[in-house]
């Protein structure tokens, strides 16, 4: 924008200072890094707006609203009066989500039941908010969506009796505004107005100031969502947990906390998720915002802030340069996901989990008791997963020069973790969790070649030695029903942090799958240390249904603990082949003890 219309000029070219590129490439970056990224994001937002205006005619039909040109003129007038406040509004994360979504609608790649004018009308609401911030005298009609008129960053007002898609007038003078409703005007900030709550947390000289946004229709990152009111008890809980989480972050990981003071603006509360499976997300169009399920404690909130802010930083870097060109022939294993991932998704994931590993690495030194054991377990688990994933990505030819630099920087960070001591018990549990997730993933998503299965089946049935075949890689055949591949790791977290809760889970083993998705009673026995009961349980499961991925992987874990050897190795390194041969033998009317068959197949 600007006094002469900056969006009409070619966008600025941006370069990050070398020190900030190096910091971001290693997974870090300070408040100065984020300040530079914000400059990039402002330009990116202007490019989005320019693209939107290029697609839609300024005099496009906007239903009951004034023209797009009228809204744009009010926004530019506000910018002339108070550039700083309008800049701040343009960086509102939900404005970026709106621009991206509306562009997709205009280009036909997103669909909605709402009339197009309702989505275009978010520009009118932005213009009204900007005019109020700038203290202009103005009047403009804005959309009413799902019964609410929303002014971005400021709040919303219910409009009783409004149609599903409706409109109302906003007027302002000298910074004071009113919104029309059928029962009378509501003053912005007065009775009847629902402001977006804000939380301000301070610790060690660092201040985190965020909005808890349940009102903006574009807060959920992808498509419009009806507003809801954050109750007073909900707000109190979020405020208290944010304050505690911020204290923990600043005490343990000030280098991770510092950039958030400059670049985290909005947290979008969601309902609680399954325990130890936090739901959280961020998006490249929404720099500075994250959504997450209601946390159970400050540690869960702190690690989620780290997780999503890593995504936010990398998303901004991607607005400057791509990390890869094209995709590998098959999607890739991501040890923090149930599904195979594209390379871009895997890069985002490994960047986020590098930050998570740094967090747990630091927490170990201040935590005591069960909290210390938890931190050691999580550090050891993600240390191994991040390092292995980086080694795999580094071999891919699709990486750009920036992508290779990022992988090298993260690898150097991960190399520093290698010598860190972890006590034997959480270390062993973490390594089991790593092996278990990989085995389950293989069982869900990899299919051995038909000719290999046939050869193994023929030789087993004939009582011969296993066939000596050249190595043929299994084929990726993604299972869309894969869920809860980390089930045993989740049970381990229950055991480590809530002994009483874990004991209650054991009292009703038949219901465990409803409490921990992907878990079964034998998993409870294994995590509790009753390996023989777990072994019998897995074999019983396989006798009833030989296709169960969790039972094959669980059997491999038990054998690795009580009877290390070829059977355990096969069930860890190529369980999909063992299962496929077992299935084929049974289809022929034969019999195959799972352990004996696994030992015969061997690790390859």
C-alpha positions in Angstrom: 0.0 0.0 0.0 1.6 3.3 1.0 0.7 6.9 0.2 1.0 6.2 -3.5 -0.2 2.6 -3.5 2.7 0.3 -2.7 0.7 -2.7 -3.9 0.8 -1.2 -7.4 4.6 -1.2 -7.4 6.7 -4.3 -8.1 7.3 -6.2 -4.8 10.5 -5.6 -2.9 13.2 -8.3 -3.2 14.3 -9.5 0.2 17.5 -11.0 1.5 18.1 -12.3 4.9 21.3 -11.4 6.6 23.8 -14.3 6.5 23.7 -14.7 10.3 20.0 -15.2 10.2 20.2 -17.7 7.3 22.7 -19.7 9.3 20.6 -19.6 12.4 17.4 -20.7 10.6 19.3 -23.4 8.8 20.4 -24.9 12.1 16.8 -24.8 13.5 17.3 -21.6 15.5 16.9 -17.8 15.0 16.4 -15.0 17.5 14.1 -12.0 17.7 16.2 -10.2 15.1 15.7 -13.1 12.7 12.0 -12.9 13.1 12.0 -9.1 12.6 13.5 -9.8 9.2 11.0 -12.5 8.5 8.2 -10.1 9.3 9.4 -7.8 6.7 9.2 -10.6 4.2 5.7 -11.5 5.5 4.4 -8.0 5.0 5.5 -8.1 1.4 4.1 -11.6 1.0 0.7 -10.3 2.3 0.8 -7.4 -0.1 1.5 -9.8 -3.0 -1.5 -11.9 -1.9 -3.7 -8.8 -1.9 -2.4 -7.7 -5.2 -3.1 -11.1 -6.7 -6.6 -11.1 -5.3 -7.3 -7.6 -6.8 -5.9 -8.8 -10.1 -8.3 -11.7 -10.2 -11.4 -9.9 -9.0 -12.8 -6.9 -10.9 -12.8 -3.9 -8.4 -16.5 -3.5 -9.4 -17.3 -7.2 -9.0 -20.8 -7.9 -7.7 -20.6 -7.8 -4.0 -24.2 -8.4 -3.1 -25.4 -6.0 -0.3 -21.8 -4.7 0.2 -20.2 -1.8 -1.5 -17.7 -2.5 -4.2 -14.3 -4.1 -3.6 -12.9 -0.7 -4.8 -14.7 1.1 -2.0 -13.3 -1.2 0.6 -9.8 -0.9 -0.9 -10.0 2.9 -0.9 -11.0 2.9 2.8 -8.1 0.6 3.6 -5.6 2.8 1.7 -7.0 5.9 3.4 -6.4 4.4 6.8 -2.9 3.5 5.8 -2.2 7.1 4.8 -3.3 8.2 8.3 -1.6 5.6 10.4 0.8 3.3 8.4 2.1 1.5 11.5 -1.4 0.4 12.7 -2.4 -0.7 9.2 0.8 -2.6 8.8 0.0 -4.4 12.1 -3.4 -5.3 10.7 -2.0 -6.6 7.5 0.2 -9.0 9.4 -2.9 -10.4 11.2 -2.5 -14.1 10.5 -6.1 -14.7 9.7 -5.9 -12.0 7.0 -3.4 -14.2 5.2 -5.6 -17.2 5.5 -8.5 -15.2 4.1 -6.5 -14.0 1.2 -5.2 -17.4 0.3 -8.6 -19.1 0.6 -10.4 -16.4 -1.4 -7.8 -16.6 -4.1 -8.4 -20.3 -4.3 -12.2 -19.7 -4.5 -11.7 -17.2 -7.3 -9.4 -19.6 -9.2 -11.9 -22.5 -8.7 -9.7 -24.7 -6.4 -11.8 -24.1 -3.3 -15.5 -24.4 -3.0 -18.0 -23.0 -0.4 -21.7 -22.9 0.2 -21.4 -19.2 1.0 -21.9 -16.6 -1.7 -18.6 -15.2 -3.0 -19.5 -11.7 -1.7 -19.4 -13.0 1.9 -15.7 -14.1 1.5 -14.8 -11.0 -0.5 -16.5 -9.0 2.3 -13.7 -9.9 4.7 -11.8 -7.1 2.9 -14.6 -4.7 4.0 -14.2 -5.9 7.6 -10.5 -5.4 7.4 -11.0 -1.9 6.0 -13.4 -1.1 8.8 -10.9 -2.3 11.4 -8.2 -0.3 9.8 -10.3 2.8 9.7 -11.1 2.4 13.4 -7.5 1.9 14.3 -6.5 5.0 12.3 -9.3 7.2 13.8 -11.1 7.9 10.6 -14.7 9.2 10.2 -16.2 6.5 8.0 -19.2 4.2 7.3 -19.1 0.9 5.5 -21.3 -2.2 5.2 -19.6 -5.5 6.2 -20.8 -9.1 6.0 -22.7 -11.0 8.7 -21.6 -14.6 8.7 -23.1 -17.3 10.9 -24.9 -14.6 12.9 -21.8 -12.5 13.7 -20.3 -9.3 12.3 -16.5 -9.7 12.8 -13.9 -7.0 12.8 -10.5 -8.6 12.5 -8.3 -8.3 15.6 -11.0 -6.3 17.4 -13.8 -8.8 18.0 -17.4 -9.5 16.9 -21.0 -8.7 17.7 -23.9 -11.2 17.4 -26.6 -9.9 15.0 -29.9 -11.4 16.2 -32.3 -12.6 13.5 -29.7 -12.3 10.7 -29.9 -14.6 7.7 -27.1 -17.1 7.3 -25.4 -14.7 4.9 -26.3 -11.1 5.7 -24.8 -7.6 6.2 -24.7 -4.7 8.6 -23.2 -1.2 8.8 -20.1 -0.2 10.7 -19.6 3.5 11.4 -16.7 5.2 13.1 -15.4 8.5 14.3 -12.2 9.5 16.0 -11.4 5.8 16.9 -14.9 5.0 18.3 -17.1 2.6 16.3 -20.6 1.2 16.3 -22.1 -1.8 14.6 -25.7 -1.9 13.6 -28.0 -4.7 14.8 -31.8 -5.2 14.7 -31.9 -4.3 18.4 -29.8 -1.2 18.1 -26.2 -0.1 17.6 -23.5 -1.9 19.6 -20.4 0.1 20.4 -17.1 -1.6 19.6 -15.7 -2.4 23.0 -19.0 -1.7 24.8 -21.9 -3.8 26.1 -22.8 -6.6 23.7 -19.4 -6.5 22.0 -17.3 -9.7 22.2 -13.6 -8.7 22.2 -10.9 -11.2 21.3 -9.3 -12.0 24.6 -5.6 -11.3 25.0 -3.0 -12.9 27.3 0.2 -11.2 28.3 2.8 -13.5 30.0 6.1 -12.2 31.4 9.2 -14.2 32.5 12.9 -13.4 32.8 12.5 -10.1 30.8 10.7 -11.8 27.9 7.1 -11.0 27.2 4.6 -13.1 25.2 1.5 -11.3 24.1 -1.1 -13.3 22.1 -4.8 -13.2 21.2 -6.9 -16.2 22.1 -9.0 -16.1 18.9 -12.3 -18.0 18.7 -14.1 -15.4 16.7 -12.3 -14.7 13.4 -13.9 -16.9 10.6 -10.5 -17.7 9.1 -8.8 -18.7 12.4 -8.7 -22.4 11.6 -6.2 -22.0 8.8 -8.1 -23.5 5.8 -11.7 -22.6 5.5 -14.2 -20.4 7.3 -15.4 -21.6 10.7 -18.3 -20.2 12.7 -17.4 -18.0 15.7 -17.8 -19.3 19.2 -17.5 -17.7 22.6 -14.6 -18.6 24.8 -16.1 -19.1 28.2 -14.6 -17.4 31.3 -13.4 -20.7 32.8 -11.8 -21.6 29.4 -10.1 -18.3 29.2 -8.8 -18.5 32.8 -7.4 -22.0 32.1 -5.7 -20.9 28.9 -4.3 -17.8 30.5 -2.9 -19.7 33.5 -1.4 -22.4 31.3 0.2 -19.9 28.9 1.7 -18.1 31.9 3.1 -21.3 33.3 4.3 -22.6 29.9 6.0 -19.3 29.1 7.8 -19.4 32.5 9.0 -23.0 31.7 10.2 -22.0 28.2 12.1 -18.9 29.3 13.7 -20.9 32.2 14.7 -23.9 30.2 15.0 -22.7 26.6 15.4 -18.9 26.3 16.8 -19.3 22.8 13.5 -20.9 21.7 11.3 -18.5 23.6 13.0 -15.2 22.5 11.8 -15.3 18.8 8.2 -16.0 19.9 8.1 -12.6 21.6 8.4 -11.0 18.1 6.5 -13.4 16.0 3.7 -15.3 17.8 0.4 -13.3 17.7 -2.5 -15.7 17.9 -3.4 -19.0 19.6 -6.7 -20.6 18.4 -8.1 -22.9 21.2 -9.5 -26.2 20.1 -11.3 -28.9 22.2 -9.1 -31.3 24.2 -7.6 -34.2 22.1 -6.7 -37.7 23.2 -4.0 -37.6 25.9 -0.4 -37.3 24.7 -1.7 -36.7 21.1 -2.0 -32.9 21.0 -3.7 -31.6 17.9 -1.9 -28.6 16.6 -1.3 -26.9 13.3 0.0 -23.7 11.6 0.1 -22.6 8.0 2.4 -20.6 5.7 -0.4 -18.1 5.0 -0.9 -17.5 8.7 2.5 -16.3 10.0 2.3 -15.9 13.8 -0.8 -18.1 14.5 -1.3 -21.7 15.7 -4.2 -23.8 16.5 -4.1 -26.4 19.3 -6.2 -28.6 21.4 -6.6 -27.6 25.0 -3.5 -28.7 26.9 -3.6 -30.7 30.1 -0.5 -29.0 31.5 2.1 -26.3 30.9 4.7 -28.7 29.5 2.3 -29.9 26.8 1.6 -26.3 25.9 5.3 -25.3 26.0 6.4 -28.1 23.6 3.5 -27.3 21.3 4.5 -23.6 21.1 8.0 -24.8 20.1 6.6 -27.3 17.6 4.4 -24.8 15.8 6.8 -21.8 15.9 9.4 -24.0 14.1 6.8 -24.5 11.4 6.0 -20.8 11.3 9.7 -19.8 10.9 10.2 -22.3 8.1 7.0 -21.2 6.4 8.4 -17.7 6.2 11.7 -19.0 4.8 9.8 -20.8 2.1 8.3 -17.5 1.0 11.9 -16.6 0.0 13.3 -19.8 -1.5 12.1 -23.4 -2.1 13.8 -26.2 -0.3 13.2 -28.8 -3.0 12.1 -29.2 -6.6 9.8 -32.1 -7.3 9.2 -35.2 -5.2 10.8 -38.6 -4.9 9.0 -41.5 -6.7 7.4 -42.6 -3.4 6.3 -40.7 -0.4 8.5 -41.0 2.7 8.5 -42.4 6.2 7.9 -39.7 8.8 8.4 -41.1 12.4 5.9 -38.5 13.9 3.1 -39.4 11.5 0.8 -42.3 10.7 0.9 -41.6 6.9 3.6 -41.5 4.3 4.6 -37.9 3.6 5.8 -35.8 0.6 9.3 -34.3 0.8 8.0 -30.9 1.7 6.0 -32.3 4.6 8.9 -34.3 5.8 11.2 -31.2 5.8 8.6 -29.3 7.8 8.3 -32.2 10.2 12.0 -32.7 10.8 12.5 -28.9 11.3 9.7 -28.9 13.9 11.1 -32.0 15.7 14.6 -30.6 15.8 13.1 -27.8 17.9 11.2 -30.3 20.0 14.3 -32.3 20.7 16.2 -29.1 21.8 13.3 -28.4 24.2 13.4 -31.8 25.8 17.2 -31.7 25.9 17.0 -28.5 28.0 14.1 -29.6 30.2 16.0 -32.7 31.4 18.5 -30.5 33.3 15.8 -28.8 35.4 13.1 -31.5 35.7 13.0 -33.9 38.6 11.3 -37.3 39.3 8.8 -38.4 36.7 9.1 -35.2 34.8 12.9 -35.9 34.4 12.2 -39.4 33.1 9.7 -38.1 30.7 12.1 -35.5 29.3 14.9 -38.1 28.9 12.5 -40.5 27.1 11.3 -37.8 24.7 14.8 -36.4 24.1 16.1 -39.9 23.3 13.2 -40.8 21.1 13.2 -37.7 19.0 17.0 -37.4 18.9 17.2 -40.7 17.1 14.2 -40.1 14.8 15.4 -36.6 13.7 19.0 -37.8 13.0 17.8 -40.9 11.0 15.3 -38.7 9.0 17.9 -36.1 8.2 20.3 -38.8 7.0 17.6 -40.1 4.6 16.7 -36.6 3.3 20.3 -35.8 2.7 20.5 -38.5 0.0 17.6 -37.0 -2.1 18.5 -35.3 -5.3 15.4 -33.1 -5.2 16.9 -30.7 -2.6 17.8 -27.2 -3.7 20.9 -25.5 -2.5 18.9 -23.8 0.2 17.4 -27.2 1.1 20.8 -28.9 1.3 22.1 -26.0 3.5 19.1 -26.5 5.8 19.6 -30.3 6.1 23.3 -29.8 6.8 22.6 -27.2 9.4 20.1 -29.4 11.2 22.4 -32.3 11.0 25.1 -30.3 12.7 22.6 -29.5 15.4 21.6 -33.1 15.8 25.3 -34.2 15.9 25.6 -32.2 19.2 23.0 -34.4 20.8 24.8 -37.6 20.2 27.1 -37.7 23.2 24.4 -36.6 25.7 23.8 -39.2 28.4 20.4 -40.7 28.9 19.7 -43.1 31.7 19.3 -46.7 30.7 15.6 -47.2 31.3 14.2 -44.3 29.4 16.8 -44.8 26.7 15.7 -48.4 26.1 12.1 -47.4 26.2 12.8 -44.7 23.6 14.6 -47.1 21.3 11.7 -49.5 21.5 9.3 -46.7 20.6 11.4 -45.9 17.6 11.6 -49.5 16.4 7.9 -50.1 17.1 6.7 -47.1 15.1 8.8 -48.0 12.1 7.6 -51.6 12.1 4.0 -50.6 12.4 4.4 -48.1 9.5 6.0 -50.8 7.3 3.1 -53.2 8.0 0.5 -50.6 7.1 2.2 -49.0 4.1 4.7 -51.4 2.4 3.8 -54.4 0.3 6.5 -56.9 -0.6 6.6 -58.0 -4.3 4.2 -60.8 -5.2 7.0 -62.9 -6.7 9.0 -62.7 -3.5 6.1 -63.7 -1.3 5.3 -66.6 -3.6 8.9 -67.9 -3.5 9.1 -67.7 0.3 5.7 -69.3 0.6 6.6 -72.2 -1.7 9.9 -72.9 0.1 8.3 -72.7 3.6 5.5 -75.1 2.5 8.1 -77.5 1.0 10.2 -77.4 4.2 13.1 -76.0 2.4 15.6 -73.2 3.4 14.5 -69.7 2.7 15.0 -68.7 -0.9 18.2 -66.8 -1.8 16.8 -63.9 -3.8 18.2 -60.6 -4.9 16.9 -57.7 -2.8 13.7 -56.2 -4.2 12.4 -53.2 -2.3 8.8 -53.3 -1.1 6.3 -51.0 -2.8 4.6 -48.2 -1.1 0.8 -48.9 -0.9 -0.5 -46.3 1.6 -3.1 -47.5 4.0 -5.6 -44.6 4.5 -6.9 -46.4 7.7 -3.6 -46.3 9.5 -4.2 -44.8 13.0 -2.3 -44.7 16.2 1.0 -46.0 15.1 2.6 -44.5 18.3 0.2 -46.4 20.6 2.8 -48.1 22.7 4.8 -44.9 23.0 1.6 -43.2 24.3 1.1 -46.0 26.8 4.7 -45.5 27.9 4.0 -41.8 28.4 1.0 -42.8 30.6 3.2 -45.1 32.6 6.0 -42.6 33.0 3.8 -39.6 34.0 0.7 -41.0 35.6 1.1 -44.3 37.4 -2.4 -44.2 38.8 -3.9 -43.4 35.4 -1.9 -46.2 33.8 -3.1 -48.6 36.6 -6.7 -47.6 35.8 -6.1 -48.4 32.1 -4.9 -51.9 33.1 -8.1 -52.5 35.1 -10.2 -52.4 31.9 -7.9 -53.8 29.2 -10.9 -54.6 26.8 -11.6 -50.8 26.6 -8.0 -49.7 25.9 -8.6 -49.1 22.2 -11.2 -46.4 23.1 -8.8 -44.6 25.4 -5.6 -45.0 23.3 -6.2 -45.3 19.6 -4.3 -48.2 18.1 -3.6 -50.0 21.4 -4.7 -53.4 22.5 -4.6 -55.4 25.8 -1.3 -57.0 25.0 0.3 -53.6 24.6 -0.7 -52.8 28.2 1.0 -56.0 29.3 4.1 -55.2 27.4 4.4 -51.6 28.7 3.7 -52.8 32.2 6.6 -55.2 32.0 4.6 -58.5 31.8 6.4 -59.8 28.6 5.1 -63.3 28.8 1.5 -62.1 29.0 2.2 -59.7 26.1 3.7 -62.6 24.0 0.7 -64.8 24.6 -1.7 -61.9 23.8 0.0 -61.0 20.5 0.0 -64.7 19.4 -3.6 -65.0 20.4 -4.4 -61.9 18.3 -2.6 -63.3 15.3 -4.3 -66.6 15.6 -7.6 -64.8 15.3 -6.6 -62.2 12.7 -3.1 -62.6 11.1 -3.3 -59.2 9.4 -3.1 -57.1 12.6 -0.1 -54.7 12.2 0.1 -53.8 15.9 0.3 -57.4 17.0 3.1 -58.3 14.5 5.1 -55.3 15.6 4.4 -56.0 19.3 5.5 -59.5 18.9 8.8 -58.2 17.5 9.3 -56.0 20.5 8.7 -58.8 22.9 11.1 -61.1 21.1 13.7 -58.4 21.0 13.5 -58.2 24.8 13.3 -61.9 25.8 14.6 -63.8 22.8 16.9 -61.7 20.6 17.7 -63.3 17.3 16.5 -63.7 13.7 12.8 -63.8 14.5 12.9 -60.5 16.4 15.2 -58.9 13.7 12.8 -60.0 10.9 9.8 -58.5 12.7 11.7 -55.2 13.1 13.3 -54.9 9.7 10.9 -56.5 7.3 7.7 -57.4 9.2 5.6 -56.8 6.0 7.2 -59.8 4.4 6.7 -62.1 7.4 3.1 -61.1 7.5 2.5 -61.6 3.8 4.1 -65.0 3.8 2.1 -66.0 6.9 -1.1 -64.9 5.2 -0.2 -66.8 2.0 0.6 -70.0 3.8 -2.7 -69.9 5.7 -4.6 -69.3 2.5 -3.1 -72.5 1.1 -4.5 -74.3 4.1 -1.1 -74.6 5.7 0.1 -73.6 9.2 2.9 -71.4 10.3 3.8 -70.4 13.8 4.5 -66.7 13.6 7.8 -66.9 15.6 9.1 -69.9 13.7 8.2 -68.3 10.4 9.8 -65.0 11.4 13.0 -66.8 12.4 13.0 -68.7 9.1 12.4 -65.5 7.0 15.2 -63.7 9.0 16.2 -60.0 8.7 17.5 -60.2 5.2 
